[in-house]
């Protein structure tokens, strides 16, 4: 069984980057990145995985790498030990 990788935002890093850029709210971040507030909220609450557009917007805005802001969450798979 092969698991599907999904990107997950590193919340602590995002908040640190927001502070560095002097972004005071998610509303301001949404406006600056072109990502809707509702999408940001879903991503921050773990109810949605960011797509390529969101990832690209965040990386471009914060001028950082994928690895700085995101990681891949891989589901555990059952391994048969025989």
Contact map, one row per residue, 1 for C-alpha under 8 A:
1110000000000000000000000000000000000000000000000000000000000000000000000000110000
1111000000000000000000000000000000000000000000000000000000000000000000000000100000
1111100000000000000000000000000000000000000000000000000000000000000000000111100000
0111110000000000000000000000000000000000000000000000000000000000000000000110000000
0011111000000000000000000000000000000000000000000000000000000000000000011110000000
0001111100000000000000000000000000000000000000001000000000000000000000011100000000
0000111110000000000000000000000000000000000000001110000000000000000001111000000000
0000011111000000000000000000000000000000001001001100000000000000000001111000000000
0000001111100100000000000000000000000000001100000100000000000000000011100000000000
0000000111111100000000000000000000000000000000000000000000000000000111100000000000
0000000011111110000000000000000000000000000100000000000000000000000000000000000000
0000000001111111000000000000000000000000000000000000000000000000000000000000000000
0000000001111111100000000000000000000000000000000000000000000000000110000000000000
0000000011111111110000000000000000000000000000000000000000000000000010000000000000
0000000000111111111000000000000000000000000000000000000000000000000000000000000000
0000000000011111111100000000000000000000000000000000000000000000000000000000000000
0000000000001111111110000000000000000000000000000000000000000100000000000000000000
0000000000000111111111110000100000000000000000000000000000000000000000000000000000
0000000000000011111111110000000000000000000000000000000000000000000000000000000000
0000000000000001111111100000000000000000000000000000000000000000000000000000000000
0000000000000000111111100000000000000000000000000000000000000100000000000000000000
0000000000000000011111110000000000000000000000000000000000000000000000000000000000
0000000000000000011111111001100000000000000000000000000000000000000000000000000000
0000000000000000011001111101100000000000000000000000000000000000000000000000000000
0000000000000000000000111111100000000000000000000000000000000000000000000000000000
0000000000000000000000011111110000001001000000000000000000000000000000000000000000
0000000000000000000000001111111000001000000000000000000000000000000000000000000000
0000000000000000000000111111111100000000000000000000000000000000000000000000000000
0000000000000000010000111111111110100000000000000000000000000000000000000000000000
0000000000000000000000000111111111111001000000000000000000000000000000000000000000
0000000000000000000000000011111111110000000000000000000000000000000000000000000000
0000000000000000000000000001111111000000000000000000000000001000000000000000000000
0000000000000000000000000000111111100000000000000000000011001000000000000000000000
0000000000000000000000000000011111110000000000000000000010000000000000000000000000
0000000000000000000000000000111011111011000000000000010010000000000000000000000000
0000000000000000000000000000011001111111000000000000000000000000000000000000000000
0000000000000000000000000110010000111111100000000000000000000000000000000000000000
0000000000000000000000000000000000011111110000000000000000000000000000000000000000
0000000000000000000000000000000000111111111000010000000000000000000000000000000000
0000000000000000000000000100010000111111111100000000000000000000000000000000000000
0000000000000000000000000000000000001111111110000000000000000000000000000000000000
0000000000000000000000000000000000000111111111110000000000000000000000000000000000
0000000110000000000000000000000000000011111111111100000000000000000000000000000000
0000000010100000000000000000000000000001111111100000000000000000000000000000000000
0000000000000000000000000000000000000000111111110000000000000000000000000000000000
0000000100000000000000000000000000000000011111111000000000000000000000000000000000
0000000000000000000000000000000000000000011111111000000000000000000000000000000000
0000000000000000000000000000000000000010011011111100000000000000000000000000000000
0000011100000000000000000000000000000000001001111110000000000000000000000000000000
0000001110000000000000000000000000000000001000011111111000000000000000000000000000
0000001000000000000000000000000000000000000000001111111000000000000000000000000000
0000000000000000000000000000000000000000000000000111111100000000000000000000000000
0000000000000000000000000000000000000000000000000111111110000000000000000000000000
0000000000000000000000000000000000100000000000000111111111000000000000000000000000
0000000000000000000000000000000000000000000000000111111111100000010000000000000000
0000000000000000000000000000000000000000000000000001111111110000000000000000000000
0000000000000000000000000000000011100000000000000000111111111000000000000000000000
0000000000000000000000000000000010000000000000000000011111111100000000000000000000
0000000000000000000000000000000000000000000000000000001111111111110010000000000000
0000000000000000000000000000000000000000000000000000000111111111000000000000000000
0000000000000000000000000000000110000000000000000000000011111110000000000000000000
0000000000000000100010000000000000000000000000000000000001111111000000000000000000
0000000000000000000000000000000000000000000000000000000000111111100000000000000000
0000000000000000000000000000000000000000000000000000000000110111110110000000000000
0000000000000000000000000000000000000000000000000000000000100011111110000000000000
0000000000000000000000000000000000000000000000000000001000100001111111100000000000
0000000000000000000000000000000000000000000000000000000000000000111111100000000000
0000000001001000000000000000000000000000000000000000000000000001111111000000000000
0000000011001100000000000000000000000000000000000000000000100001111111100000000000
0000001111000000000000000000000000000000000000000000000000000000011111110000000000
0000001111000000000000000000000000000000000000000000000000000000011011111000000000
0000111100000000000000000000000000000000000000000000000000000000000001111100000000
0000111100000000000000000000000000000000000000000000000000000000000000111110000000
0011110000000000000000000000000000000000000000000000000000000000000000011111000000
0011100000000000000000000000000000000000000000000000000000000000000000001111100000
0010000000000000000000000000000000000000000000000000000000000000000000000111110000
1110000000000000000000000000000000000000000000000000000000000000000000000011111000
1000000000000000000000000000000000000000000000000000000000000000000000000001111100
0000000000000000000000000000000000000000000000000000000000000000000000000000111110
0000000000000000000000000000000000000000000000000000000000000000000000000000011111
0000000000000000000000000000000000000000000000000000000000000000000000000000001111
0000000000000000000000000000000000000000000000000000000000000000000000000000000111
